[in-house]
Amino acid sequence: MKLEEYISKYRGQLNNLQEVFLRNIYFPDFGEKGLELITPEYEIPKADGSGVYRIDFIIETPYRKYAIETDGLYYHAEGAVTLEYFNELQKKQNEIINLDFKLIRFTNDSVRNKPDECIWELRRNFIADKELYNIYMNRVSGIKPHEVQREVLAALKETRENGKKKALVVLATGLGKTYLSAFDVKEFNSKKTLFVVHINEILKQSIKSFQEVIPEKLNDMGFFIGSKKEEEKEFIFSSIQTLSRMKNITKFSKDEFDYIVIDETHHSAAPTYEKLFSYFTPKFFLGLTATPDRMDGKDILKNYDNNKVFEINQEDAIKKGYLVPFLYYGFKDDVDYSNIYFNGFRYDVDDLNKVLLIENRDLATIKKFKEMGGDRKTIAFCTSIEHADWSAAQFNKHGIKSIAIHSKSDDLDVEIDLKAQESATQGFRDGKYQIAFVVNMFNEGIDIPDVSCLLFLRPTESKTIFIQHMGRGLRISPGKENVLVLDFIGNYRTANTILSGLGIKDTQGLNKKTIQTKDGEKIIYYYDNNGCSVSFDQEVVDIFKRLETENRTETRPDLITEEWKEFGDYLEKCTTQNLYWKRGQQNQYFEVQLEALRVISNKLDITETDFVIEIQKIIDTKYPGKNMTAGFRALFISKITGLFFERAPTEVFYAINQKTEDFNNFESYKDILTNQLEKIYYWNSIYGSYNKYLPEDQRADFKEFKIYPFFFIYELLVKLNDDYGFDPQISKFEFDTFVSTARKHSEIEDVIKNILLFREYEEKHELTRYLREKNKIDQRFYSLLKYNKYLQCDDNSLKIDEPQIEDLRKHLLEFHKIYETNSLIEYKYQDDKEDEENQEYFKMLLSPLDIIDYHKGK
């Protein structure tokens, strides 16, 4: 039926607003076919039998019934009409819903003044309805270009008329990039066409799309991959890995192809694609992608003469009803990523496997999936082959039919691997498995439209990858109204790219509310837009906020000299390997340490359990907020300073114990502590000869450490004052960055030089940020400096205690006399003779004499 015939037929029933709705909103999208489905002024009985309600329009399809109100049930707002009439409108709404209609409401203003928004709203509501979707996507009879594709085809035609031979098109995943290229190739009347992909899995799907659009050329289409090289065909579908090999690309003349299509062309910055662009001279080059931004920042547009003819992103595609909306939930993942190696783009896979392949983590994920995922077909994105296999096994164990789909070969040109992949993928398509655990397999190109749930079980390392993953669930499929996304987010460095991937600028764009759960109240942050909803756990938003603060101003590499970049690389290496001063992870307070030693001295055979109980009572009374729950292990700084040895307090401790009853009175025993701190030698057997927290093949030994750190600090501060004319102090940043990585006393001038160069650097702020990023130090030694009588130390800076400077100069002079005569006791690493060789060091450590007097008495 024609539109005017329809309006004439219902002339007495349609009001002006309804006619505007039909002309400007419904008919442009659904046409004559849609008019067969819509009925105006539909009557439904009132629940109490007192009469009927009239609905502006109803639509019925095999999928469901829809009720459309053009002026909305709330157009007559409470207070603007009588309370009785408003209550009646509420009853009408309830009755519509009770009769299983899907209710779609518009306002008078939106129908008259914002028709595009109403069109998109209708599409989003009809998105799961195959009959209505096929009408507005122009698919009622065969494959034809839909609205967006028609716009792109017009743009491509125009750009060629303007003399352009290359073009880039950016279409969100799900809008039919391959179909679009087939339509344009047909329009172009190409005599010979090349279609290039970056992974083999896409090839069969690509040729299938071309066959549907150009069925008359079915027998003229072939592959150029592996051992199957059908170069004589008119339409050739090839992988870049095969084509870029010189022996293969030279099978074709430079002008062999009229039309070349590069699919997923964001990969085209790679050298393999450069061969293709520099070799072939077709009449037209078309690049297709959904995500033009690359992780490495390289520009792909230059390959197309900077000619981007069309772009529609994921957000706009959802808004306009071409993709289903998403229901996204970001949950806090307890995995700690802070110690996992990160190279600037991604985390180390082996390190990730160690923290992700943990059953307790999977149990939490499975529980959340069972609560929310139901029977939805699901793709789960994993970080590695091992992770995918592990996760599939765990989910199968809990009754959820799952399969891992991946390639065990790094060679993308190996055909044999495709068979197992295709079999597994087809089993997932056919519904034999509810969840497919994948590794880089379904990021792009492979379409399984009825997937309605996504699990993100790996760190989101870039906005591009996030959008690609989301795209796997956004395709329209009959009965599919949305895609559920369950993302498990830890404290990884790139977590805040999730916000930009969702179209949210920053955490200020999120709303906060308190919800009631079975475990009590819970704060969440949310965002709603165009039928999409986003919800984050509060702990996740805390991660985002921290990252926003850290990343507010990006480092500019062009302001960092090559010399400082080299130092940054050195700093990163040595601090990653723990090659820096530290004092152990346990209790750091000497006042508490001494209380603990007093407890032991009163009862030398005390058990560790009784020790923890007794010392904790004292701590709770005198030192609230501190603890020593680690037992004897917590006495590490007492061991390295000679106060505790072989499970007993030493003579040095008893000297302190005689001086004071109150260990909070530092001044009474600070001289003794200073003597003992000066005896700390890095490294010795108390510390160990390697970092035990690293795998054996990554361990660095510490034999090159030949330093008494406090004397190094003294000399540094005195030299700054005496030799260079600077105040005898350094910042905490300077200590962490330059001082605490020193290994020998001979490095003093190099450290001072670096400090002074840093202070004089023109772009000091940028350099500070750069070095902070490079420095992986976990500094604990700094906390010991406050116990030294020659030093003044706070959270920000370290300096010489001014009244002590003359005594310190004399003290340092005496140390140098010993050092320069090569008589200074050094700790020696002698493998199995280590203890025997180093008895002299431990005699000095346990002696009440200071380091100078001990050497004089030798």
N, C-alpha and C positions, 0 to 999 in steps of 0.2 A: 504494500500500500504506500502511495506517495504521501509525503508529509501534509500537503494541503488537503488531501482526501481525508486523512486521519483527523485533522483539526476540524474539518467541516462535519465529519461524522459525529464528533463529540462536542460540537459548538455550544450546545445548551448546557453542557456539564462543566466545561473548562472555564476557569476564571483567567484573568490576564496573566497572573503569576505562573500558573500552570502552563500556559501557552508559551511564555518566555522560556520556561524550563525545557520544554520540548524542542523549541527552535534553536536555542543557543547552547544547550548542554547535552541533552540526550541524543538528539538526531545526528549532530556532527560526528559522534563517535560510533553510534550503533545503527544508523541509517534505516532503510526500509525493513531489513531483517529484524532489527530491534523493535520496530513498531508492532510487529506481530506478537511480541511477548509482553507488552505493557498495556495495562488497563487503568483508566482514570476513575476517580470517585468510587472506589471499591467499598462496599458496605460489609461491616462485620457486626454481629449482634452484641449488645451490651450484656455483661455477665448477669445482671439482674432481670433481663428479659424486658426491660422498659423501652427498648428501641434499638437503634443501630448507631455505630460510629462510621464516619466516612474517612477513608484514607485517600490522599491526593492521587497516588499511583501505587499499583502493585505489579510486580514482575514475578512470573513463575517459570522455573526451568527444572529439568530433571534433578538438579543439584539441590536447590532450595527455593524458598519464597522470600521476596523482599518487599518491604513497605517503605515508600518514599513520601516524606512530608516536606513540601517546598517552603513552608514558612515555619517549620519546626514546632514541636510540641511546646517549646518554651518561648515561642515568639510573643505570646501573650504572657508577659512575666507576672509573677505574683506581686500584687499591689497595683498593677496596671489594669487588671480585670478583677472582677469580684472573686472573693475567696471560693465561692461555690463553683464558678466556672473553672477556676484554676484547678480545683480538686477533680473536676470532671475530666480535664485534660490529662491529669495524672492517671486516672483510671483507664483512659483511652490508651495511653502508652503501655500500661501494664497488660491490657487485653491483647494488644498487638504482639507483645513479646510472648504472652501465654499461648497464642496461636502459632508459635514457632516461626514468625516472620523475623527476618533480619531487618532491623529498623535503621533507616538512613535519613538523617535530618539536615535540612538546610535552613538558612534564614532568608528573608525577603531581600535583604541587602546583598548577600552573597550571590543569589540567583540573578539579580539584576545587574550587579556591578563587578562581580568577580567570577565570571563563567568558567575561566580556565581552572581555578581552584575547585570549583564544583565538579568539573569533568574529571579531574584527578581524584577527587574524593570518591566518585562513583567507581572509577577503575579499581581503586584500592579495596572497595567493598565487594567488587565482583571478581577479585583476582583469583579466587579458588574455584570459580565457576567456569568449567570448560567451554560451555556454549557461549556465554557472554564474553569471555576472554578471547575466544577465536573470532568473534565478531569485531571487537575493537582492535584486534591485532591483524585484521584483514586476512584471516586464515580459514574462512568458511569453505572456500573451494581451492585447495592446493596451497602452495607456498608462494605468497606474494609479499612485496615490501610493506612493512607497517609504517606508521607515521614517521618515526625517527629515521628509519632506513630511507624513506622517500626524501627526507630533508638532506640526508648525507649524499644520496645519489645526485640530487640537484646541485649540491655544493661541489661534488667531484666533476660534474659536467661543466660547471661554470669555470672551475680552476683550469681545466684543460683548454677551454675556449680562450682563456687568458694566456695560454702558452706555457703553462706549468707542466712539467713532466714527472714530478714527484709530489706526493701528498701523504700526510699523516692524519689518521682518524683515531680519536680516542672515544671508545664506547665502553660503558660499564659492562661488566660481565653479565651475560644473560640477554643482551640486546641483539644478538645475532651478527657478530662480526664476520663470520665465515659466510653466512647467507648474503650479507651485504656485498662482500667481495665477489661472490658468484653473480649477483644481480648486475654489478658494475662491469664485470668481465663480459657478460652477455650483452649489455648495452654497448660496450666498447667494440664488440665484434672482433675480439682478439683471435688471431689465427693460431697462435701458440702461447700457452700460459704456463707460468711456473709458480707454484705455491710452496713456500718454505716455512718449516716449523723448527722448533728447537728441541723437541722431544718426540720420539717415535710414537708414543701413545696417542698423539693428536691426529696422526696421518689418516687413519681409517675413518675417523669421525669427520675430518675435513673433506675427504673425497665423497663421503656419503651426502654431505650438504650440497656439494656441487652437482651431484647426480640428481638430487631432488629439484634443483633449480633449472638445470639444463639436461633433462632426461634424454634428449635426442643425441647427446654426445657421450652416452654411457660407455660405449665401447672405445672411445677415444681418450679415456682417462687411465693413467697408470702411475706406478711408483718408481722412485729413483732412490733406492736405499739398500744397503747391504748387498746381497747377491741379485736382488731384483731391480734391474736398471732398464726401464722401458723408455729410453730417451727419444724414441720415435713417436710417442703419443703426443696428441695436441695439448692435453692437460697433464702436467707432470707434478706430482706431489713428493717433495723430498725433505729430508732432514738436513739441517745446516752442517752436521758432522760429516755426512756423506758428501754433500755438494762442495764443501770448502776444500776438499783435498784436490791438489793440483791435477792429478790424473783423472779426476772425475769432472771438474769444472771445465777442463779443456775439451771434453767430449762435445761441448756446445760452442757455437760461434758466439761472439760478443753480442750480436744483434739477433740471436736465435729467437728470443721471446719478445712478443709485442707487449705483454703485460706480466709483471712480477709482483706477487703478493708476499710480504713478510709478516707472518703471524706472530703475535706476542713480541712486537718489535722493540720493546724495552730492553731486550737482550742484545739488540743490534750494535751496542757500543763495543762488543767483544771483537777481538782481532779476526775471528773466523768470518764475521759478517763484512768486515772491511774488504776482504777478498771479493766478496759477491758484489758490493757496491762499485768497486774499482774495475771489475772485469766486465760485467754486463752493461749493455746500453739499450734497454728496452724503450718502447714508446711511452710506457708509463710504469712508475714504481708506486705501489700502495703499501703503506705501513699501518698495521692494526695493533692496538693495545688497549687494555683497560686501565693500566697503571704506568703512565709515562715517566714517573719519577723513579730513579734508580737509587739503591742504597749508597753507591759510591759517588753519586752526584754527577756522573757523566751525562753529557747532553746527547740525546738521540735525534733531536729535531734537525740538527745540522745535516744528517743523512738524507733529509727530505727537503733540502734547500729552505729550511725554516718555514715550511708551508704546512701549518696545521689547519685543515679546512673545517674541522668539526670536533666538538668535545661535549660529552654529557657524562657526568660522574655518577657514582653509585647513589649518592644522596638524592640527586635530581631524578634519577631513574626510578627510585622508590617513590618519591613524591608524585611523579606523573603516572604511577601505576604500571610500570613495565617490569618491576621486580616486587617480590613480596616484602612486606615490612619485617623487621627483626625484633625479637624480644631478647635483649642481651642482659646477662647477669655476670658480674665480675666478682668472684669469690676470692678470699684471701687464701693463698697457698703457703703452707708453713715451710716450704723449702727455702733454705738460706743460700742466696746466690752470691753473697759478698766475698766468698773465698774461691769462687769458680773463675778460672782464667777467661778473660774476655779480650779479644784482639781488636776491639773497636767496631766490629760488625756483628760478631756472633760469639757465643760461649763455646768453650772447648767441649766437644761431644763426649769424650771419655769422662771428663769431670761431671758433666750433666748426668750421664748414666748412673754414676755413683749415688747421686742424690734423688734421681727420679725413679729408679727401679727399687722402690721401697713399698712393701705390702701395705703398711699403714696409710701411706698417701693414696694408694689405689682404693682402699676401703672407703676413705672419705669421698673420693670421686664417684665410686660406684653408688654409695648411699645417696649422693646428691643427684646422680643421674636417674636412679630409681624413683626418687621423689618428684622429679620434674620432667624427665625425658619420656616416660611412659613407653609407648610402642613406636615412637618416631624413628624413622630411618636416619642413621647418624654417621657422619664422618668425624673421626677423631684425629687431630693432627699431633704427631709425635716428633721427637727430636732426633731419633736414630732408628736404624733397623732393629737393634736390640730392644729399644724402648717400645716399638710397635709390637714386636713379638711378645714381649713381657706383658704388655697391657691387654692384648687380645686373650692371652692365657688367663689373666686374672679375671677379666669380665666373663669369659666362658665358665670359669670355676664357679661364678655366682649366678649362673643360669641365663646369661645374656649372650645370645649367639653372635659371635664376633669372628673377624678374620683380619689378619695383617696383610696389607697389600703394599709391596715395595719391590725394588730391583736390587738384587744382590751384586750386580755388576756396575762398575763405574763407567763402562764403555757403553755409551748410548746407541752405538751402531750395531749392537749384538742382537740378532733377531731371536735367538733361542730363548732369551729371557722374556720376550713378549708373550710367549704362549702361556706360561704360568700366570703372568700378570693379567692377561685377557680372561683366562678362566676364572681367576679370583674376582676380577672386576665384574664379570658377567653374573657370577653367583650373587654378588652384592646387589647388582641391578635387579635380579630376579627375585630378591627377597629371601634368599637362603640364609642371609646373615643380617642382623639388625645394625651392627656397627662395623665399619671398616676403619681400621687403624692404619694410617698412611704416613709416609715419609716423603715429602716433596713430590708425591705422585699426582695429587689432585689440586695442586696449587693453582693451576691454570690449564685451560684447554679441554679437560675432560668434563662432560656434562652428565649429571645424574639428577634430573629436575626434581624427583620426588624426595630427595634428601630434605628433611625438615628439622634437623638438629645438628649442631656442630659442637664438638668438644675441643677446646684449646688446652692441650696438656703440655705445651712447650712454651718457652719464653717468646713473647712477641718482639722480634728483633728489628722490625722496621714497619713503617706505615704501609709500604707497598705489600709486604707479605701479609699483613693483617687484612688489607682490602681484598687480596687474592683469596685468602681463606674464607672471608665472609661471603665472597662471590659464589663459593661452592654451594651455598644454601639458599641463595636469593632467587633462583630461577622459579618461574611459575609452573605449577603442576596441578591437575584437577584435584580438588579437595584440600589443597594446601593454602592456608590463609596466612601463615607466617613461618619464620624459621626461628627456632629456639637456639640461643648461643650460650653455652656454659664455659666461661673462661676462668681458669685457675691462675691467679696472679701473685707472684712473689716479689721480693725486693730486688728484681733484676734491673739493670741500668737503663733499659729501654722501655720500661713499663709505661711511661707517659705517652709513648707513640700510640697507645690504644685510644686515648682521647681524640687525637687528631684523626685517627682512622674511623672513628665514630662521628666525625664532623663536629666535635666539641672543642672549642678553643683552649679552655683550661678549666680548672676545678671551679672557677667562679661561675661557670655555666651550668653547674649542677645544683639541684634543689635538695634540701635536707629534710628528712622526716623520720619520725619514730614509728616503728611498726611493732605489732604484737606477734611473737612467735611462741611455739610450745615451750621454749626455754626462757621465755620472758620478753622484755622489751629489747628492741634492737634498732640502732640508728643506721639508716641507709641513705645513700645519695642517688638521685634519679634524674632522668631527663627524658622527655617525651616529645616526639616530633613526627608528623605525617604518618601516624599509625605505628611508628617504632617506639620502643621504650628501652631505656637503659637503667640499670640498677647496679650500684657498687656497694660492697661492704665498706663500713667506715675505715677499717684497717687498710683497704686498698687505696682509698682516697688519701689516707695519711702518706702512703708511698708516693702517690702522684704529687702531693704538696711538697714533699721533701725534694723530689726530682725537679719540680718547677723552680724551687729556690736555687738548687745547685746549677741548673741549666739556663737560668734567666739570661745570662750573657755568654754567648759562645766564644771560645778561644779563637783568636784569629792567628792562624799559623804564619801568615805573612809578617807578623810583628815579632816573631821569634827567630833569632839568628840560628844558623846551622850549629854553632858552638853550643848553644843552650839546648838545641834539640838532641845533640850527642850526649850532653850531660843528662838530659831527661831519660834517654834510653838506658844509660848506665844506672841512674837512680831506680828506674823501674825494675831492672834486672836484679840489682843487689837487694832491694827491699822485698821483691817477690820471693827471693830465696832465703829471707830472714837474716841476711848478712848485715845486722845492725845491732847496736847495744840494746839489751833488754834485761829485765830483772825478774822475769817469771810472771805467771798469771795469777798467783795466789795473793793472799793478804799483803798489802803494801805499807801498812802503818807500823813503824817501829815501836810506838807506844803499846800497841796491841801485841806485837811480837814479844816484847819484853814481859808483858803480863803472862803470856803463854809459857815463856821460859821459866818464870817464877813458879808457876803451877807445877811444871816438870821437876824443877829443882827441889821442891818440897816433897815430891814423891817420884823418884827416878824410875820406878817400875810401873808407873801408871799405864793403864791400857788406853788405846786410842779412843775407844768409846767413852770412857770416863773422862779422858782429857777434853774431848769436844763438849761434853755436858758441863764440866766445871768451868772451862774458859768462857763458854757462851754466857754463863750466868754473870761473870765479871763484865763481859762486854756489854750485855744488856743494861747493866747498872751504870757503868762508867763511860762506855763508848757506844751509845745507841746509834743504830744504823749500820754498824760494822759487824763483821762476823768472822768465824774461823771454822766453818763447817767442814772444810777439807781435811781437818785433822793435822797430823804431823807433816803432810805435804805442804800445808800452808806456811811452813816455816822456812821457805826457800830463801828469802832475803837474809834470814838469820844464818843460813848455811854459807851463803856467798860472802858474808861479812864476818865470818868466824865467831859468831855468837852461839852456834849450835853445831855440834859435830858428833857423828856416830851415836845418835839418839840421846845426847846429853848436853846440857848447857856447858859452856866453856869458861875458862878463867876470865876471859874478857867480859862475859855476861856478869859474873860475880862482882867484877870491879864496878860495873854500872849499878848493880843491885845494892851495893854498899853506899853509893852516892845519894840515892833518893828512894823514898817510899812512893813518890808520885811520878810515874813515867810520863805524865803530861808536861812535866817540867823539863822541857828539852834542854834548856840552857845548862842544867846541872850535869848532863852527860854528853852534850853535843861534841865536846872535844874528843871523847872516846869513839863516838860514832864516826867522826871525821877521820880519825886514824884508821878505822876499819874500812870505811868506804874507799879510802885511798889504796887499800890493798886488793881491791877487786881487779882481777886480771882476766881479760877476755881472750880466749875462752879457756876453761879448765874442765876437769872431769865432773864437777858439780853440774855444769851446764850440759855436758855431753860434747862429742866431737862432730855432731851433724844435727841437722834439723829433723827430728824424728817424725814430724807431722807431714813431711813430703814423701812421695813414693821413692823407693830406693834408687831408681834410675834418674831421679831429679835432685837428689840430695847434694848439697854443696858442703864440703867440710870447712871447718873454721881454723885450720892450722895457720893460716896467714894472719890471724889476729895476734898481734904482739903489742899490747897497749894496756896501760893503766889509765882508764878513762878520765878520772878526776884530775890527774896531772895534765892531761891533754887539754881539759877545759880551762884549768888555771892558766896554762901557757897561752892559750888562745885569747883569753880576756886580757891578760897582762900585755901581750904583744899589741893588741888593738889599741891599748892605752899608750904604751911606751914607744912603740915603733911606728904606729900609724896615726896617732893623734885622735883616735876615736874614743868616745865614752866606752868604758870597759863593760859593755853589755851586748847581748844578742837577743833577738826575738825567739819565741817558741818555734815559729816557722823556720827560722834560720838554723836552730838547733836540730829540728827534725830533718831538715833538707840537706844540710851540709856537714854538721858535726857528727851526728850519731851513726854515720856510715864510715867513719875513719877507722882504719885498721892498724896503723903504725904511727908512732910519734913523729916519724919523718914526714908525715903528710900535713903537718901543721900549716906550712906556707901555702899549700894548695887550697886548703880549707879557707884560710883567711882571704886568699885571692878571690875565691868564688863568692864569699860573703860580700866583699867590697865591690866586685863587679855587679853583683845582684843589686846592691844598694844604689849604684850609680846608673843602672840600666834605665834608659829613657822610657820604655814601656813596662815599668816595674809591675804595674797592676796586672797586665796581661801575662807577664812571665810568672807571677805568683800563681795565677790560676792554672797555667800550663804545668808548672812543677807539682802543684797539688794533685793534678790529675795523674801525673806519672808516679807519684810517691805512694806506694802501697804499705808504708810503714805503719806498724801498730805499736806506738811508742809507750813504753812503760818505765823505762829507765829515768825519764824526766822526773818522776814522782820522788826519786831518792835524793834529788839535789837540794831539797829544802832542809835536809838534816845535816848539811855540811856547814861548818861554822864560817868558812870564808865566802859563802855565796848567799845571795838573796834571790829567791825564786818565787814567781807566781804563775798563774795560768798563761800569761802572755810573754813574759820576758825573764831573762837570767842575767845577773850582773854580780860583780864583786861587792861584798859588804865593805863599804868605804873605809871604816876604821881598821879593817883587817889587811888593807892592801900592802902595807910595808912588811908586815909579818909574812904575808903570802909570797912576796918577792924573795925574801930570805929563804923561805921553805922551798920554793921552786928552784932556787940556786943550788941548794943542797941536793935536791933530786937530780939535777943535771950533772953534778959532779959524779954521782954514782952511774948515771946513764952513759956519760961520755967515756968512762973508763971500762965500759962493757962488763961491769960487775953486777948489773941489775938482775935480780932473780926473774927469770922468765919461765913460764910454764912450757914444758916440752912434751910433744906428742911422740911417744916411743912405742906405740902399739901395746904389746903385752908387758913391756917394762915401764909403762906409763906411771903407775903408782910409785914404783921404786925411784924413778928418775926425779919425781916431783915432791919428794918428802920435804925438801927444803922450803918449797913454796907454802906447804900447809903448816910447817912449823912457824913460819912468819905470820901466816893468816891467823893462827890461834894464839900468837904471842900478844901480851899486853903492850909490848913496845910498838911505837909507830914505825912506818916503813923505813924512815931515815935512820933512826937509832938501831933498828935491827941490822941494817946493812953495816953500820959502823962497828957493831959488836961481832960481826962474823969473823 
